[in-house]
């Protein structure tokens, strides 16, 4: 009998998608598998990178799946 896995609690939105990337596998949040039989599953945020040109925090583009600098208006 198939037993579905427990739901993953993503801080960005409902499993398996998040509102930023819309794709769980490409989510900028890192999936940490729990120890056996441990609940809940936790996803911890990765440190947001900064733009190498102006040091502004980058934002994740869901369409291009790349980091975007709103100040320089460029993809990194």
Rosetta blueprint (number, residue, H / E / L):
1 X L
2 X L
3 X L
4 X L
5 X L
6 X L
7 X L
8 X E
9 X E
10 X E
11 X L
12 X L
13 X E
14 X L
15 X L
16 X L
17 X L
18 X L
19 X L
20 X L
21 X L
22 X L
23 X L
24 X L
25 X L
26 X L
27 X L
28 X L
29 X L
30 X E
31 X E
32 X E
33 X L
34 X L
35 X L
36 X L
37 X L
38 X L
39 X L
40 X L
41 X E
42 X E
43 X E
44 X E
45 X L
46 X L
47 X L
48 X L
49 X L
50 X E
51 X L
52 X L
53 X L
54 X L
55 X L
56 X L
57 X E
58 X L
59 X E
60 X E
61 X E
62 X L
63 X L
64 X L
65 X L
66 X E
67 X E
68 X E
69 X E
70 X L
71 X L
72 X L
73 X L
74 X E
75 X E
76 X L
